[in-house]
C-alpha cells in the first residue's frame, strides 16, 4: 500500500478521534467563523495569511522533499506579522514559534544566497 494512502487514512482516523472528543458541532461552529465578516479583523487576516504561507513552505518540504527557498522571504514577513497578531490575542506560543521561524527563514535565505 502506498505511504501517502496509509498516512492519509491514519490522519483521517486521528482527526476523527480528536473531532469526536472535542465535539463535531464545536469544530463546525469554530470553522464557520471563517464565513462571518466580523471574524476577519486585521490580526485574523494576518494570522490566516501567515499560516497559509507557512503551509506552502512546510508541505512541499515534508511531503515531497522540495525546498522553495524564496517562500521563506514571505514567511519571514508573516512571522513578524504573526508576532504582532499574537500580542492582540496574547498567545505566547505563537510569539515563540514565530521568533524561531524568523531564524529558520533567515537561515534558508542566507544559505541559498551564499550557496
C-alpha positions, 0 to 999 in steps of 0.5 A: 500500500502506498505511504501517502494512502496509509498516512492519509487514512491514519490522519483521517482516523486521528482527526476523527478521534480528536473531532469526536472528543472535542465535539463535531458541532464545536469544530463546525461552529469554530470553522464557520467563523471563517464565513462571518465578516466580523471574524476577519479583523486585521490580526485574523487576516494576518494570522490566516495569511501567515499560516497559509504561507507557512503551509506552502513552505512546510508541505512541499518540504515534508511531503515531497522533499522540495525546498522553495527557498524564496517562500521563506522571504514571505514567511519571514514577513508573516512571522513578524506579522504573526508576532504582532497578531499574537500580542492582540490575542496574547498567545505566547506560543505563537510569539515563540514559534514565530521568533524561531521561524524568523531564524529558520527563514533567515537561515534558508535565505542566507544559505541559498544566497551564499550557496 
